[in-house]
Amino acid sequence: MRLSKIIVLLAVFFTSGMASTFVSYHETADKLLQQNIKNGLRATTDEVKKALKSKDTLVVDVRTVQEWAGAHIKGSVRVGRQTPELAISNFALDDDDKLIKDKLIVVCNTGHRASLEAVIFRKMGFKQVKVYPLDEWIDECNPVATKYSTQKYKEGRAKKFGLFYSASCYEKAIKN
């Protein structure tokens, strides 16, 4: 009986000691994002626009399939977070496994997930890896592509089409 109590106490002591060193996902992501900002590795909207036209820079979205379907930057590629190092090879390597796009801008909603994935991409050998929040793209009244449509037909089909602006930017976009 005493031995079992000692084992339980040791287990509680050991696990509580381990728990005190645990760093949460949010803390880690926030620290990495702050480091990216401090080190000048947070992309601007203009940098994203230039990257979309560039031959050496890839705009990579690491959000879920559902988030991507809801809104994404036209011209960016989705690699997700499950196996980004495998997925990115489809877009950044040639047939001889040589980097053809050695710079990345990693996109997610706020820049936190992008900051986590940027660590992996830097270790993979990309020359420059910056992070960018999609929220900023939308807030600055840039259009997003979507796989959904608000237009319905009598047959029940939804038509996929065009680019969309946030509701707050719609009037501004029409004037331009």
C-alpha positions as CSV (number, residue, x, y, z in Angstrom):
1,M,0.0,0.0,0.0
2,R,2.8,2.4,0.9
3,L,4.7,1.6,-2.3
4,S,1.7,2.5,-4.4
5,K,1.3,5.8,-2.6
6,I,5.0,6.6,-3.2
7,I,4.6,5.7,-6.9
8,V,1.5,7.9,-7.2
9,L,3.3,10.8,-5.4
10,L,6.4,10.4,-7.6
11,A,4.2,10.4,-10.7
12,V,2.4,13.5,-9.7
13,F,5.6,15.2,-8.8
14,F,7.3,14.2,-12.1
15,T,4.3,15.3,-14.3
16,S,3.8,18.6,-12.5
17,G,7.5,19.3,-13.0
18,M,7.2,18.5,-16.7
19,A,4.1,20.6,-17.1
20,S,5.8,23.7,-15.8
21,T,8.3,23.6,-18.7
22,F,5.6,23.1,-21.4
23,V,5.2,26.1,-23.8
24,S,1.9,26.4,-25.4
25,Y,1.3,26.5,-29.2
26,H,0.0,30.1,-28.9
27,E,3.1,31.3,-26.9
28,T,5.5,29.6,-29.3
29,A,3.7,31.0,-32.4
30,D,3.5,34.5,-30.9
31,K,7.2,34.5,-30.0
32,L,8.2,33.4,-33.5
33,L,5.9,36.0,-35.1
34,Q,7.4,38.7,-32.9
35,Q,10.9,37.5,-33.9
36,N,9.9,37.7,-37.6
37,I,8.7,41.2,-37.2
38,K,11.8,42.3,-35.2
39,N,14.1,40.7,-37.9
40,G,12.2,42.3,-40.8
41,L,10.8,38.9,-41.9
42,R,7.2,40.0,-42.0
43,A,6.2,40.7,-45.6
44,T,4.3,43.8,-46.7
45,T,1.3,43.7,-49.0
46,D,3.5,45.2,-51.7
47,E,6.1,42.5,-51.3
48,V,3.3,39.8,-51.7
49,K,2.1,41.5,-54.9
50,K,5.6,41.6,-56.3
51,A,6.2,38.0,-55.2
52,L,3.1,36.8,-57.1
53,K,4.7,38.1,-60.3
54,S,8.3,37.0,-59.4
55,K,10.1,34.0,-60.8
56,D,12.1,33.3,-57.7
57,T,9.5,33.8,-54.9
58,L,6.6,31.6,-54.0
59,V,3.6,32.7,-52.0
60,V,2.7,29.6,-49.8
61,D,-0.6,29.3,-47.8
62,V,-0.4,26.9,-44.8
63,R,-4.0,27.1,-43.8
64,T,-6.6,24.3,-43.9
65,V,-8.4,23.2,-47.0
66,Q,-11.6,24.8,-45.7
67,E,-9.9,28.1,-44.9
68,W,-8.3,28.0,-48.4
69,A,-11.6,27.3,-50.1
70,G,-13.2,30.2,-48.2
71,A,-10.6,32.8,-49.3
72,H,-7.1,32.8,-50.6
73,I,-4.8,35.1,-52.5
74,K,-5.0,34.4,-56.2
75,G,-1.7,33.0,-57.4
76,S,-0.6,31.6,-54.0
77,V,-0.3,27.9,-53.5
78,R,-1.7,25.8,-50.6
79,V,0.7,23.4,-49.0
80,G,-1.1,23.0,-45.6
81,R,0.6,22.1,-42.4
82,Q,0.5,18.3,-42.5
83,T,3.5,17.7,-44.7
84,P,4.5,21.1,-46.0
85,E,8.1,20.0,-46.7
86,L,6.8,17.4,-49.1
87,A,4.1,19.5,-50.7
88,I,6.3,22.5,-51.3
89,S,8.6,20.4,-53.4
90,N,5.9,20.3,-56.1
91,F,6.1,24.1,-56.5
92,A,9.7,25.0,-55.6
93,L,11.9,22.3,-57.2
94,D,12.6,21.4,-60.8
95,D,12.9,17.8,-62.1
96,D,16.4,17.5,-60.8
97,D,15.4,18.6,-57.3
98,K,17.0,21.9,-57.6
99,L,15.4,25.0,-56.1
100,I,13.8,27.1,-58.8
101,K,12.1,29.4,-56.3
102,D,14.4,30.0,-53.3
103,K,12.3,32.7,-51.6
104,L,9.0,32.2,-49.8
105,I,6.2,34.3,-48.3
106,V,4.3,32.1,-46.0
107,V,0.6,33.0,-45.5
108,C,-2.0,32.2,-42.8
109,N,-4.8,34.2,-41.2
110,T,-2.7,36.1,-38.7
111,G,0.9,35.2,-39.3
112,H,1.2,32.8,-36.3
113,R,1.0,29.4,-38.1
114,A,3.1,30.9,-40.9
115,S,5.8,31.7,-38.4
116,L,5.8,28.1,-37.2
117,E,6.1,26.7,-40.7
118,A,8.7,29.3,-41.6
119,V,11.1,27.6,-39.2
120,I,10.8,24.4,-41.2
121,F,11.2,26.1,-44.6
122,R,14.3,28.0,-43.4
123,K,15.9,24.7,-42.3
124,M,15.0,23.2,-45.8
125,G,17.4,25.8,-47.3
126,F,15.1,28.5,-48.7
127,K,17.2,31.7,-49.0
128,Q,14.5,34.1,-47.6
129,V,11.3,33.2,-45.8
130,K,8.9,35.9,-44.7
131,V,5.5,35.6,-43.1
132,Y,2.3,37.4,-44.0
133,P,-1.2,37.6,-42.5
134,L,-4.1,37.1,-45.0
135,D,-6.2,39.4,-42.6
136,E,-4.0,42.3,-43.7
137,W,-4.5,41.5,-47.4
138,I,-8.3,41.6,-46.9
139,D,-8.2,44.7,-44.6
140,E,-6.3,46.6,-47.3
141,C,-9.2,45.8,-49.8
142,N,-7.3,43.4,-52.0
143,P,-9.5,40.7,-53.6
144,V,-9.5,37.1,-52.5
145,A,-10.4,34.0,-54.6
146,T,-12.9,31.5,-53.2
147,K,-14.2,28.1,-54.2
148,Y,-17.7,29.2,-53.0
149,S,-20.3,31.3,-54.6
150,T,-23.4,33.1,-53.4
151,Q,-25.1,32.7,-56.8
152,K,-27.6,29.8,-56.9
153,Y,-29.4,28.4,-59.9
154,K,-32.9,26.8,-60.0
155,E,-31.2,23.4,-60.6
156,G,-29.4,23.9,-57.2
157,R,-25.9,24.3,-58.7
158,A,-23.6,27.0,-57.4
159,K,-21.4,28.8,-59.9
160,K,-17.7,29.3,-59.1
161,F,-16.5,32.6,-60.3
162,G,-14.3,35.6,-59.8
163,L,-12.6,37.4,-57.0
164,F,-14.3,38.9,-54.0
165,Y,-13.7,41.8,-51.6
166,S,-14.7,42.0,-48.0
167,A,-18.0,43.8,-47.4
168,S,-16.3,46.8,-46.0
169,C,-14.2,47.2,-49.1
170,Y,-16.8,46.4,-51.7
171,E,-17.8,50.0,-52.5
172,K,-14.2,51.0,-52.7
173,A,-13.4,48.1,-55.1
174,I,-16.3,49.0,-57.4
175,K,-15.1,52.6,-57.7
176,N,-11.6,51.4,-58.8
